[in-house]
Amino acid sequence: MAGGRELPLIGRPVFPGDCVPSGPLRIALVNMPWARTDTPSIQCGLLQSVLTSFGHEARSLYPNLDLAAVLGPKFYEVITEAPSERVHLFGEWLFGTAAFGVTGDEEEYRSRFPEIAEVCAATGTDWEFVTELRRVRLPAWIDEIASRDLWDGFDMVGFTSTFMQNVAALALARRLKEARPELVVVFGGANYDGDMGPEYLRNFPFIDYVVVGEGDVTLPRLAAAVSRGEPGTGLPGVGGRDGQGRVGVPAPATRITGMDALPVPSYDDYFSAVESLGHGNVIGTNTQRLLVEFSRGCWWGEKHHCTFCGLNALGMQYRAKSPRRALADLEELMRRHRVVAVDAVDNILDMAYLGTLCADLRAAPWDTALFFEVKANLTREQVRLLAEAGVWKIQPGLESLSSHVLGLMRKGSSRLLNVRLLKWAHHYGVRVDWNLLTGFPGETDEDYTGQAELVPLLTHLEPPAGVGRIWLERFSPYFTDPSFGMSEVTPKQAYRFAYPVPGLDHERIAYFFDYRAREVSSPEAVAVLAKAVEGWQRSWESADRAVLAYRRGPGWLTLFDTRGGRRRKATLEGWRADAYEGCGEAPRSAARLHRDLAAAAGGEGRGPSLREVEEFLRFTVRHGICLEEDGKYLSLALPLRTGVGRGAEGTGRDAG
């Protein structure tokens, strides 16, 4: 075993005794298109380790890599990365003939969703190619995969299904069950949470069981029952058919409470498949990355569930691995696979890790390139610590630069805190993955025209990827709570194309919904913001990227400003330099700055008056070098001293 160490086994005492089988099963865990190719499946890898710890012969299979090799990584990646709403379940629809035998709706689909032309353009193909792919090539590919002898070696096949990999999985499962009726077929994943799993089970007789909720305990229980020749129906989290063929709603699945009980995921099968098919044939020029899971749930959502978020469908309770175990898992995976690019799939970073895991990573001699989802209220020192720990990119869920809209989202942040994060992330070389969202009940046109007016002041910071309307997601408060006033809620129209199955209730299987929201901003106001963001993006991508920075000396501070194509330089002296820098770490009130300046000057009554401080701060706002909100001020300029992170901007050398 690479690295010279065995993977730690699961903590058996945490699991119920009925997970122990009477004998081992041969189990395949299948990752279908359009799952990413640059990472292994953490769902398959984790369940493989769990099942192996109970004596089963488990393997992870990667047909998604096979298809990428057939179609080419460029075409495959475009389908994988396109947002589900924008492309209208395009990847699911492509497998419609293979799964359901449906043809002849291609022109209706294209006319109904003209945005699909953008996907064709991005892949360098035309509609004739798409039609042939759907009608001929993908069904033939599914047939070829299903005909392979390897399936004869399995007793059970489990399909993980998240986002756009469900119809492809249904297509292969149908073929396998037709050829091998004795094969036990199980489905699970985010596409099977809540009502979705039982509804699929009712309509597709080739599915024997669905796992609803976390599978770490549920799947070993089911495998143990199958090994004893017993039905899995009735087990917590398992949907099946009773003696009359009826499908019931399962009791809630057993959820892991102690995350340290979970094993390190097994990714060997993924790396073997990539090596067999050829790295360039399945991944192209992308960086190969590992996936890790340090926590489940959302500690913020436990207190304030963001109104539009549909994650953590069946439980928001936050659970995290101990820092020691998190570090050990990360080290084991990097050692085994010799990959240092790592994405955490956690919904949010455990804040305790900032003083533990990240501090240990900062001291480690590894060139890690980590990705985390974080909360937006990180301080300068916390961002610096992330950078020094090898975090190259974060997703902080900024979503807006309007405090009013952020309040409607229940984000627990503000315009100034979001800008602060953008500011220090850029300084320390940490990339920020973010978007601006619209469509929140209670918003106003001024919320978006105000953000557009703010944009010219922020062009020295990383822009959002775009401006878009929120999706209405199953399990989100907007979906489950009628008091928000979402009306005319129906499954997105693409579901009738992606799942043209008589009797299948799209209301039960849809994750994305069309809707009408009350009291939202006008399209014209949103368009103003979108145009401003496009200009911000062009400025950011240009060779002459905007700068707002300062050089600090004893008793003075010189600002350099190239935003808007102008080149300006100004010097602040004495207490004004101290005041400007004093509201850079975090938003500060004039009164707070006045007290700080007095203390620095020797005590109360020393230094400038409160009125002088207030006048100076208003001056900085008029000149666009500070922002003000609710009596607090945040300076926008970055120190010319470069950050010390491992990211692209942080060299650790003085740029002054």
Buried (B, 14 or more C-beta within 10 A) or exposed (E): EEBEEEBBEBEEEBBEEBBBBEEBBBBBBBBBBBBBBBBBBBBBBBBBBBBBBBBBBBBBBBBBBBBBBBBBBEBBBBBBEBEBBEBBBBBBBBBBBBBBEBEEBBEEBBEBBEEBEEBBEBBEBEEEBBBEBBBEBBBEBBEEBBEEEEBEEBBBBBBBBBBBBBBBBBBBBBBBBEEBEEBBBBBBBBBBBBBBBBBBBBBBEBBBBBBBBBBBBBBBBBBBBBBEEBBBBEBBBBBBBEEEEEBEEBEBBBBBEEBBBBBBBBBBBBBEBBEEBEBEBBBBEBEBBBBBBBBBBBBBBEEEBBBBBBBBBBBBEBBBBBBEBBBBBBBBBBBBBEBBBBBBBBBBBBBEBBEBBBBBBBEBEBEBBBBBBBBBBBBBEBBBBBBBBBBBBBBBBBBBBBBBBBBBBBBBBBBBBBBBBBBBBBBBBBBBBBBBBBBBBBBBBEBBBBBBEBBBBBBBBBBBEBBBBBBBBBBBBBBEEEEBBBEEBBBBBBBBBBBBBEEBBBBBBBBBBBBEBEEBBEEEBBEBBBEBBBBBBEBBEEEEEBBBBBBBEEEBBBBBBBBEEEEBEEEBEEBBBBBBBBBBBBBBBBEBBBBBBBEEBEEEEEBBEBEBBBEBBBEBEEEBBBBBBEEBBBBBBBBBBBBBBBBEBBBEEEEE
